[in-house]
Amino acid sequence: MSTKRAAPSSDALEPASKRMRDRNYEGNSHPAPSPLADRGAWRILAQFLETEMSYGEMEEKLSSYLGDRYLADDWKDAKATLFSGEDDLGACLSNLEILRKKYIPRPRKNIYLDIEADEGDDEEDEEEDGDDNENDKQDQRGSSARSPKVTVIPGPSAKDTLCRKIDEIYNNATKASSSSRSRISYRAAWSPTTLESRMYLLHVHRTAVVYIAEYLQSKGFSVTVSPWLPGQLYVVSDSPRTIASSLPPSHKLSVKDYHRISDEERVAVERSTIKFPNPSWVRVKSGMYKGAIGYVFDPDQLDLFVDVLVAVREFPYSMPSGSEALLDRSRLPKDKTVTDIIRSGEIIGCSYKGQRYYRGLLLRKFHRYQLELVACPHADDVRLHLQSGFDTPFVKKSIVAFSMQFLRVGDAARIIAGAVQSEIGTVMSIDHAFGGSARIELTFDGHRKELEARLEDMERVFWVGDAVRVVAGSYLGLEGHVIQMDEELFRVCQRVSMEEVQVSKYYLDRRHQTCTTQSYLPLHQHFEPPPESQSLEIGDYIEVLVGEHMGKQGVVTWSPIGGSQLWFQDESPQTLTSYYTKHCSGLPSIQVPVTFVQRTRLPQTIKFTKEKGYDIKPGDVVSVARGPEYQTKGVVQNVDFLKARLTLLSESDHSLIDVPIGFVTKILNASLDSFNKVIGQEVFVVGGDRKGFRATLYGVGGQNCTVAINGQARTTLKCKDVVTK
């Protein structure tokens, strides 16, 4: 028994608040130890692994035990180790013990009891025991002299009793540890509904959302697909470990993060019954209307299907293949097969052959898993909705929000709401997330002051003479100068042809070109782009070559890194036929070995060429065609040519997405090639000290241009001092 130590005192098992009061009462002036050095707290973490304690119970017990000393951030690493071994509890316990030793000064071999000490400690204890024995003998002699009568109680001594109790506790703890593995199957057999109910927000790769949701639902979990942001699931469980252990091994990495949400948030999620806001914009992710932007026209949303207004792609009369337009009612029969849709005494649409049309837009049902909420669609994607005249205020508000994506630091902006309404200032910083906000510098009585305002409470300011380019509409790519401004329509003079056009101010970007030119290039200039990815990525279109699914084809929805299997949505003709006749939640997902398939229909992603390099620039609108961010669409914010990557502002949630350039396709190109027709042509110098000369134009960049006067050496002049013929 010489190697055994005393069990922890009852003080160690009391709540922290009580222990602190006792110490203060006793006049203890020493600072309280770190809660991470509290063995009792670590025992609670270990109990979570070795008993049927739920994650929520562990959190509550730890918080109650530590009292005011409990800070969630202190225990972040410790809680993470509870899931570090996935289904291997032994590995989790080992990792927890390693971390515990970092914080407790004198580590022990058992986290429950100070049973055994190091050999050095034993030797010190023996020396101390020897000294104690001598002192005990002296005390006995002294006490005998003072108290000659000593009563001896028969039976085992207190020391023997204590040692026996320690042995019992240690044996019980050992049995519990050895039987923990036998309980794994029992715990796995539990239904998630029998566990403590907590809701967690899972961030999932957007292409795997439907598969993960349906898989967890089949395992008994309550799952809600977020209607607000793509790639998010709400799952009810006792802990993230339970969810992770229930996922198929192939899709464990598809879940990027777990967040426990508050009870208030959970109530909001459950009350929302996963409804889309009405009205709102959504993108169709599959089927005949894949890629279409629709207007949610369903305030009730009583089931999993949502009524959405989309531009027509399937016409009841002859139209060229691939057409997308509003219904032309004049081409429908003039008989009773066409009935009017009347609201508030006004005809707002018609019904024909079971289809309903509102202002020329088709009302169609889509399963909510087919839809993705779009916070701010591109103006060109909703042009037909604007043209239809259906809910014009909402459509115009969306176009204004699209325009604010081009607001940049240094631009002028006007406050249109609040106490400083109509004041004009300079944008100092901008954040597009969570509805968008910006800091703007205003001048009051000669003093500068910065204020923060929501983007919806601001508008961009243009001046006559501003250099602009058109980023949407029929004049996309045109560059010129503003020569006249009305309330919403500006007249722009094209730089090259001097043609005047009328453009909505919401379709203009006033950011100046920042390209530069050189009179010559270095002789040995060379840029080697990164090699193109040859691996199969999410979003690739594949065909199965062998096996039971031979001949089937579709888009890859999930392919784990280094895995031998992939999942794809079957888009074979026979499957699509069944899909159109039955409203299902999504196309069938099929698992096949990677070696059984080959890529087909390679997307027209941006390629590197020696002549042009990467044909991409800020302001272009792109869509991600491959990789984890597949189907993300937005405006390019910046480009890193050396790393061959770009950052785009997602129209779905206004988040910044970093992707390889070779993974995107260009949808709308804001061309900067307007000067190509005049490069090398004769121009006239109309200002500066060279006024009156003729010259040859060799380059344009920023505010300057490069010319050669009368065959002399090239020189740089201000653009405003040079005109074309």
Secondary structure, 3 states (H helix, E strand, C coil): CCCCCCCCCHHHHCCHHHHHHHHHHCCCCCCCCCHHHCHHHHHHHHHHHHCCCCHHHHHHHHHHHHHHHCCHHHHHHHHHHCCCCCCCHHHHHHHHHHHHHHHCCCCCCCCCCCCCCCHHHHHHHHHHHHHHHHHHHHHHHHHHHHCCCCCCCCCCCHHHHHHHHHHHHHHHHHHHHHCCHHHHHHHHCCCHHHCCCEEEEEEECHHHHHHHHHHHHHCCCEEEECCCCCCEEEEEECCHHHHHHHCCHHHHHHEEEEEECCHHHHHHHHHHCCCCCCCCEEEECCCCCCCCEEEECCCCCCCCEEEEEECECCCCCCCCCCCCECCCHHHCCCCCCEEEEEECCEEEEEEECCEEEECCEEEEEEEHHHEEEECCCCHHHHHHHHHHCCCHHHHHHHHHHHHHCCCCCCCEEEECCCCCCCCEEEEEEEECCCCCEEEEEEEECCEEEEEEEEHHHEEECCCCCCEEEECCCCCCCCEEEEEEECCCEEEEEECCCCCEEEEEHHHEECCCCCCCCCCCCCCCCCCCCCCCCCCCCCCCEEEECCCCCCCCEEEEEECCCCCCEEEEEECCHHHHHHHHHCCCCCCCEEEEEHHHEEEECCCCCCCEECCCEECCCCCCEEEECCCCCCCCEEEEEEEECCCCEEEEEECCCCCEEEEEHHHEEEEECCCCCCCCCCCCCEEEECCCCCCCCEEEEEEEECCEEEEEECCCCEEEEEHHHEEEC
